[in-house]
Structures are given as structure tokens and as C-alpha cells.
């Protein structure tokens, strides 16, 4: 896979998303509702192509306030998200302790930490607290890097740990969330540690 800069990746995703700009509101609403039905009942990687296409369409839908127009009925299993009133499709990220679950439609918090099921808070807390110092290695300042001796080795070790922890999120934590939400998406990469989706086994 070629290495793209962040700006070139953004431009590529913008190009991908243009197809949804050509949809009229009714067509877009129906596409979103139908795709939600396809997502229902499963745990999805954030990098999955279907999730990627849905995110692009959802962004256009959010800009046009598609869900507020009630042009199509989402599958019954999806509750309305308090953040933007779109169907609730939560994203589990390493920032769950700070931001809860994020909304795939608007990017805001759709399920605050305190509203997560109480029996899931402790395993999520343990996972997030274990992940935080691993991720922090990518952001060490020069003094911290000098103190550790071989920073490249520390970085590689942190990347390996991140791969394992992200895999655990996908195999153990996200499926537990599926008991409470009709579909769940989990973050399967860490750009700061150069962990790509293909590095994360399930």
C-alpha cells in the first residue's frame, strides 16, 4: 500500500465523498437507512469499506440535516442520538474515558461515559487506562526520548502493544457493547504509533 500524506488522504476521501453530494436528499436518506440495516447486528472495524462509505454519506447527510427532515425511516432498532438526532451508531475509541462513545454522524459524543452500561464501565476503564501510556510514547518530548535510551525500540514496542490492545477492543469490548446498541464500530488503527488496520488482528 502506498504511503499517503495526511493532506493527500484527506483529498482522496473528499473525492470519494463527492458521489454522495450528487444524491438528492430523498435518495441519500434512503441509502443511509438501507445501509444502517446492513450494519445492524454486527461489530465493525472503522476501516471497513462499508463503514467508510457510510461515514462519507453520513457527513453529507449531517450537513444537509437529512435525519431531521424525516425523509426515510431508519431501522427500528436504532434509537435517536441526543447529539444530532441521527440514528445512534456509536464508535469506540481509545478516548472512551474522556469522550464516551462518539457519533459516526456528527463526531460528537453520543453516549457520555456516565451513561454507558455500568457493567461495561470497569472493563472499558481498564482497557483505556492500559492504552493511554502506550499511546503516549508517540508524543514523548525530546527529554523523555533521551531518558529512555533507544526510543526507536520503545516506539516499536508501543506499536506492538497498541496492536494487541486495539485487537482486544474489537474482539472483547465492542461485542459487549453490541448487547446495548444495534451496531458498534471500533477504531482499529493508531496513526500516531503507525499502527494500520491490517496490523490489528481479531
VOGU-3710 file (C-alpha; in Angstrom, 3 decimals, decimal comma):
1> xxxxxxxxxx> 0,000/0,000/0,000  1,444/3,415/-0,895  2,230/5,916/1,829  -0,019/8,958/1,605  0,424/12,201/3,475  -2,460/13,307/5,668  -3,401/16,064/3,215  -3,390/13,696/0,229  -5,523/11,198/2,160  -7,978/13,972/3,011
11> xxxxxxxxxx> -8,153/14,915/-0,657  -8,715/11,282/-1,608  -11,580/10,896/0,876  -13,066/14,162/-0,351  -13,008/12,715/-3,865  -14,659/9,511/-2,642  -17,390/11,507/-0,920  -18,369/13,525/-3,977  -20,702/10,798/-5,196  -22,980/11,452/-2,216
21> xxxxxxxxxx> -23,089/15,168/-2,986  -24,848/14,231/-6,232  -27,606/12,355/-4,371  -30,815/14,307/-3,801  -31,997/14,370/-0,190  -34,512/11,546/-0,568  -32,022/9,234/-2,299  -29,392/9,980/0,348  -31,850/9,372/3,203  -32,909/6,038/1,716
31> xxxxxxxxxx> -29,292/4,981/1,126  -28,376/5,806/4,720  -31,404/3,976/6,139  -30,802/0,901/3,991  -27,114/0,789/4,894  -27,930/1,053/8,591  -29,976/-2,099/8,107  -26,911/-3,821/6,643  -24,751/-2,680/9,574  -27,239/-3,827/12,207
41> xxxxxxxxxx> -26,335/-6,727/14,461  -22,585/-6,646/13,952  -19,380/-5,128/15,248  -17,486/-3,252/12,518  -13,939/-2,033/12,060  -13,704/1,690/11,423  -11,586/0,850/8,367  -14,207/-1,439/6,800  -15,115/-0,174/3,296  -18,849/-0,239/4,037
51> xxxxxxxxxx> -18,323/1,812/7,199  -16,077/4,196/5,257  -18,769/4,722/2,614  -21,402/5,165/5,309  -19,268/7,766/7,106  -18,871/9,783/3,908  -22,613/9,673/3,223  -23,414/10,429/6,873  -21,209/13,522/6,743  -23,150/14,829/3,754
61> xxxxxxxxxx> -26,381/13,841/5,476  -25,379/15,691/8,623  -24,523/18,828/6,645  -27,941/18,677/4,980  -29,747/17,678/8,210  -31,206/14,648/6,436  -32,376/12,892/9,585  -34,216/15,981/10,813  -36,205/16,050/7,570  -37,646/12,556/8,250
71> xxxxxxxxxx> -37,380/11,561/4,590  -36,695/7,896/5,379  -37,316/5,708/8,395  -34,197/4,129/9,914  -34,376/0,516/11,102  -36,428/0,245/14,271  -33,534/-0,993/16,413  -31,716/2,358/16,207  -32,550/4,917/18,877  -32,135/8,624/18,167
81> xxxxxxxxxx> -28,762/10,058/19,179  -29,040/13,015/21,531  -26,111/14,809/19,883  -27,573/15,254/16,392  -30,820/13,223/16,327  -29,427/10,809/13,747  -29,755/7,068/14,425  -27,405/6,076/17,235  -24,332/4,400/15,709  -21,538/4,556/18,314
91> xxxxxxxxxx> -17,788/4,486/17,745  -15,462/3,047/20,407  -12,092/4,814/20,520  -9,125/4,970/22,870  -10,618/8,225/24,239  -13,661/6,472/25,704  -12,822/7,617/29,258  -12,829/11,274/28,214  -15,446/11,348/25,483  -17,562/8,224/25,923
101> xxxxxxxxxx> -18,733/6,771/22,618  -18,583/9,018/19,558  -21,302/9,543/16,969  -20,478/8,297/13,488  -22,731/11,005/12,031  -21,567/14,233/13,692  -18,362/13,186/15,503  -19,599/14,411/18,883  -20,187/12,316/21,988  -23,349/10,275/21,513
111> xxxxxxxxxx> -23,066/8,226/24,724  -21,296/10,045/27,583  -19,115/7,927/29,840  -21,558/8,133/32,741  -24,383/6,796/30,542  -22,515/3,682/29,462  -23,871/0,441/30,966  -22,399/0,208/34,457  -21,214/-3,380/33,994  -19,123/-2,313/30,996
121> xxxxxxxxxx> -17,523/0,731/32,560  -14,870/-1,158/34,513  -13,535/-3,265/31,592  -13,581/-0,176/29,372  -11,805/1,851/32,039  -9,097/-0,793/32,482  -8,571/-1,006/28,727  -8,393/2,782/28,249  -6,021/3,214/31,199  -3,775/0,486/29,815
131> xxxxxxxxxx> -3,841/2,066/26,358  -3,097/5,654/27,431  0,600/5,232/28,377  1,188/3,081/25,295  -0,204/5,781/23,008  1,691/8,468/24,924  5,030/7,055/23,722  4,317/8,586/20,308  4,114/12,022/21,930  7,149/11,934/24,197
141> xxxxxxxxxx> 9,209/15,105/24,144  12,955/15,162/23,445  13,890/14,833/27,120  11,717/11,740/27,563  13,136/10,210/24,405  16,712/10,754/25,583  15,972/9,273/29,022  14,599/6,023/27,583  17,822/5,235/25,698  16,633/3,594/22,495
151> xxxxxxxxxx> 13,478/5,475/21,521  13,005/3,569/18,265  12,816/0,301/20,204  10,375/1,832/22,685  8,247/3,121/19,814  8,182/-0,307/18,152  7,236/-1,971/21,426  4,456/0,568/21,972  3,161/-0,103/18,454  3,066/-3,858/19,142
161> xxxxxxxxxx> 1,194/-3,255/22,403  -1,248/-0,951/20,618  -1,951/-3,635/18,014  -2,777/-6,094/20,795  -4,935/-3,624/22,730  -6,858/-2,499/19,659  -7,462/-6,137/18,786  -8,823/-6,697/22,280  -11,199/-3,776/21,804  -12,538/-5,410/18,653
171> xxxxxxxxxx> -12,816/-8,955/19,997  -13,891/-8,415/23,608  -15,147/-4,903/24,338  -17,084/-3,926/21,219  -19,080/-7,200/21,160  -20,176/-6,500/24,736  -21,466/-3,095/23,619  -23,474/-4,853/20,926  -25,760/-6,079/23,710  -26,936/-2,464/24,133
181> xxxxxxxxxx> -26,628/-0,903/20,675  -27,804/-2,296/17,313  -24,353/-1,907/15,714  -20,964/-0,831/17,027  -17,876/0,488/15,241  -14,413/0,286/16,801  -11,243/2,182/15,982  -8,737/-0,273/14,513  -5,718/1,944/13,955  -3,418/4,367/15,733
191> xxxxxxxxxx> -1,847/6,799/13,286  0,448/8,280/15,924  2,059/4,875/16,505  1,864/4,000/12,797  -0,487/1,103/13,541  -2,612/0,395/10,466  -5,826/-1,639/10,329  -4,042/-4,541/8,664  -1,689/-4,718/11,663  -4,576/-5,353/14,067
201> xx> -5,657/-8,990/14,217  -9,009/-10,128/15,562
//
